[in-house]
Amino acid sequence: MTSTSIDQATRELLLSRIRDVPDYPKPGVLFKDITPLLADPVAFSALTDWFAELCVRHGATKIVGLEARGFILAAPVSVRAGLGFVPVRKAGKLPGATLGQAYELEYGTAEIEIHAEDLCADDRVMVIDDVLATGGTAEASLELIRRAGAQVAGVSVLMELGFLAGRARLEAGLRDAPLEALITL
């Protein structure tokens, strides 16, 4: 597998392990459940390898995982790539000094935080998450990374929901950093 692509058989394996759950968490939503993928060690390992290769290719020194499924994906990637892992949490979940960033949701606002000391000016940070939807959380994480003095190495996601235009929202904030999605729906 290359850093920007994955062979067709592996892509099909990963897709076959993502379950559609209609009307969850509310009517009209088609939820993409990745727990079957996580339960399959071959599929989970292939996904971890893909993310790790992206981190190495783009010169990342740290990995940020977005709460909560981004933690599950990013933590093994950090081990595989030999990089530090920094969780981006919902506000109020981290002890000690934090940096926070509010962002807009379709139904209100939310806030995410990181520990203030976990990133520094020498860091190049890859953001990893399961799904890019509207891009609000990812956009807020880019702002946090820069406010901490670090550089953005890129954003990598398992799935991009193209119809929600998250990529367009992130493009200005990414500047020259890549946004890579393994699967676009």
Secondary structure, DSSP 8 states (H G I E B T S, - for coil): --SS---HHHHHHHHHT-EEEET-SSTT-EEEE-HHHHH-HHHHHHHHHHHHHHHHHTT-SEEEEETTHHHHHHHHHHHHHT-EEEEEEETT-S-SSEEEEEEEETTEEEEEEEETTS--TT-EEEEEEEEESSSHHHHHHHHHHHHTT-EEEEEEEEEE-GGG-HHHHHHHHHTTS-EEEEEE-
